[in-house]
């Protein structure tokens, strides 16, 4: 269920080192010779927020109607691929 997916996504906050990720992104910007950015701009992309995943789901629903349709049409997954993902990433799969 989506609520479980959102809860699991938010667990990332416990394990993601956002400060380290920000440093990596800034180093890439330096190497790409980007002359100006503000760290504040990068924070939404290097942190975890419920609004991010909710916006993802809203976009999927609007564009494809369902996660299954998104997987099938945008990512060219079929039923076999979806079942394999479930086997790999879900604790219980029936």
Residue frames relative to the residue before (quaternion, step in Angstrom):
aa qw qx qy qz dx dy dz
X 1.0000 0.0000 0.0000 0.0000 0.00 0.00 0.00
X 0.6335 -0.5634 0.3691 0.3808 3.59 -1.09 0.63
X 0.6169 0.5518 -0.3592 0.4312 3.59 0.96 -0.76
X 0.6505 0.5024 -0.3090 0.4785 3.59 1.03 -0.78
X 0.6301 0.5267 -0.3287 0.4663 3.57 0.99 -0.83
X 0.6639 0.4987 -0.3030 0.4676 3.58 0.92 -0.91
X 0.6411 0.5159 -0.3246 0.4663 3.59 0.94 -0.83
X 0.6657 0.4951 -0.3011 0.4701 3.58 0.92 -0.89
X 0.6255 0.5372 -0.3272 0.4616 3.57 1.00 -0.85
X 0.6857 0.4915 -0.2852 0.4548 3.58 0.91 -0.91
X 0.5400 0.6051 -0.4042 0.4230 3.60 1.20 -0.33
X 0.4986 0.6611 -0.4103 0.3820 3.56 1.25 -0.45
X 0.5685 0.6127 -0.3766 0.3996 3.60 1.10 -0.67
X 0.6626 0.5175 -0.3036 0.4483 3.57 1.08 -0.69
X 0.7885 0.3503 -0.1485 0.4832 3.57 1.10 -0.67
X 0.6232 0.5461 -0.3382 0.4461 3.60 1.20 -0.37
X 0.2536 -0.7440 0.6013 0.1435 3.54 -0.86 0.99
X 0.2232 -0.8314 0.4977 0.1058 3.57 0.19 1.33
X 0.6381 0.5326 -0.3380 0.4414 3.59 0.95 -0.79
X 0.6559 0.4973 -0.3083 0.4768 3.57 0.98 -0.82
X 0.6430 0.5175 -0.3190 0.4659 3.57 0.98 -0.84
X 0.6223 0.5333 -0.3357 0.4643 3.60 1.00 -0.77
X 0.6462 0.5160 -0.3170 0.4645 3.58 0.97 -0.83
X 0.6397 0.5197 -0.3223 0.4658 3.59 1.00 -0.82
X 0.6677 0.4946 -0.3043 0.4657 3.58 0.87 -0.95
X 0.6581 0.5005 -0.3158 0.4655 3.58 0.92 -0.84
X 0.6265 0.5236 -0.3435 0.4640 3.59 1.02 -0.69
X 0.6257 0.5211 -0.3318 0.4763 3.59 1.03 -0.73
X 0.6380 0.5173 -0.3264 0.4679 3.58 1.00 -0.77
X 0.6298 0.5192 -0.3273 0.4761 3.59 1.00 -0.81
X 0.6866 0.4882 -0.2826 0.4587 3.58 0.85 -0.98
X 0.6796 0.4610 -0.2803 0.4971 3.58 1.15 -0.62
X 0.4223 -0.7418 0.4205 0.3074 3.54 1.38 0.07
X 0.2416 0.7349 -0.5749 0.2665 3.56 1.02 0.85
X 0.3554 -0.7982 0.4545 0.1732 3.54 -0.61 1.13
X 0.8279 0.0577 -0.0094 0.5579 3.59 1.03 -0.62
X 0.2109 0.7140 -0.6546 0.1311 3.51 -1.12 0.85
X 0.2823 -0.7191 0.5960 0.2191 3.50 -1.27 0.26
X 0.5701 -0.6235 0.4157 0.3366 3.54 -0.91 0.94
X 0.5895 0.5983 -0.3531 0.4120 3.57 1.06 -0.76
X 0.6218 0.5528 -0.3364 0.4411 3.60 1.07 -0.70
X 0.7018 0.4999 -0.2593 0.4362 3.57 1.05 -0.79
X 0.5287 0.6889 -0.3953 0.2993 3.56 1.12 -0.66
X 0.6683 0.4972 -0.3455 0.4323 3.68 0.77 -0.79
X 0.6912 0.4774 -0.2722 0.4694 3.59 1.13 -0.62
X 0.7381 0.3939 -0.2036 0.5085 3.57 1.22 -0.39
X 0.6904 0.3996 -0.2692 0.5396 3.56 1.25 0.27
X 0.4362 -0.6909 0.5252 0.2380 3.54 -1.32 0.29
X 0.0833 0.7863 -0.6052 0.0929 3.56 -0.82 1.04
X 0.5837 -0.5953 0.4251 0.3526 3.56 -1.05 0.77
X 0.6201 0.5664 -0.3430 0.4207 3.57 1.01 -0.78
X 0.6097 0.5678 -0.3577 0.4218 3.61 1.06 -0.68
X 0.7252 0.4163 -0.2627 0.4814 3.57 0.74 -1.00
X 0.6079 0.5389 -0.3640 0.4556 3.59 1.06 -0.61
X 0.6398 0.5089 -0.3208 0.4783 3.60 1.01 -0.78
X 0.6029 0.5458 -0.3442 0.4691 3.60 1.09 -0.72
X 0.6813 0.4783 -0.2880 0.4733 3.59 0.82 -0.97
X 0.6404 0.5261 -0.3280 0.4532 3.59 0.94 -0.84
X 0.6601 0.5078 -0.2991 0.4657 3.56 0.98 -0.85
X 0.6292 0.5223 -0.3249 0.4751 3.58 1.01 -0.82
X 0.6648 0.5106 -0.3030 0.4533 3.56 0.86 -0.98
X 0.6847 0.4922 -0.2841 0.4563 3.56 0.91 -0.93
X 0.7556 0.4149 -0.2146 0.4593 3.57 0.88 -0.93
X 0.8279 0.2209 -0.0711 0.5106 3.59 0.98 -0.85
X 0.4946 -0.6863 0.4160 0.3335 3.58 1.18 -0.36
X 0.7935 -0.0833 0.0698 0.5989 3.58 1.15 -0.59
X 0.6323 -0.5154 0.4131 0.4049 3.54 -1.30 0.33
X 0.6317 0.5451 -0.3319 0.4400 3.59 0.96 -0.84
X 0.6633 0.4889 -0.3014 0.4798 3.59 0.95 -0.87
X 0.6130 0.5391 -0.3401 0.4669 3.59 1.06 -0.74
X 0.6712 0.4908 -0.3024 0.4660 3.57 0.83 -0.97
X 0.6881 0.4939 -0.2863 0.4479 3.58 0.90 -0.92
X 0.7967 0.3522 -0.1704 0.4607 3.57 0.74 -1.06
X 0.7319 0.4109 -0.2530 0.4811 3.61 0.84 -0.87
X 0.7974 0.2908 -0.1355 0.5111 3.57 0.99 -0.82
X 0.3881 -0.7553 0.4424 0.2884 3.58 1.35 0.03
X 0.3317 0.7132 -0.5319 0.3137 3.55 0.99 0.89
X 0.2092 -0.7434 0.6156 0.1571 3.52 -1.23 0.50
X 0.7587 -0.3631 0.2654 0.4712 3.54 -1.31 -0.08
X 0.6297 0.5381 -0.3364 0.4481 3.60 0.96 -0.83
X 0.6630 0.5045 -0.3020 0.4634 3.60 0.94 -0.89
X 0.6470 0.5160 -0.3203 0.4611 3.59 0.96 -0.85
X 0.6577 0.5012 -0.3127 0.4673 3.59 0.93 -0.87
X 0.6376 0.5250 -0.3296 0.4573 3.58 1.00 -0.76
X 0.6265 0.5221 -0.3308 0.4749 3.60 0.99 -0.78
X 0.6449 0.5165 -0.3190 0.4643 3.57 0.95 -0.87
X 0.6514 0.5168 -0.3151 0.4575 3.58 0.94 -0.87
X 0.7032 0.4818 -0.2644 0.4510 3.56 0.96 -0.88
X 0.8440 0.2881 -0.0878 0.4437 3.57 0.85 -0.96
X 0.6751 0.4558 -0.3178 0.4853 3.60 1.19 -0.17
X 0.5421 -0.6441 0.4366 0.3171 3.55 -1.05 0.76
X 0.7899 0.0662 -0.0469 0.6079 3.56 1.02 -0.70
X 0.0018 0.7881 -0.6126 0.0600 3.53 -0.83 1.05
X 0.1212 -0.8075 0.5756 0.0432 3.55 -0.78 1.04
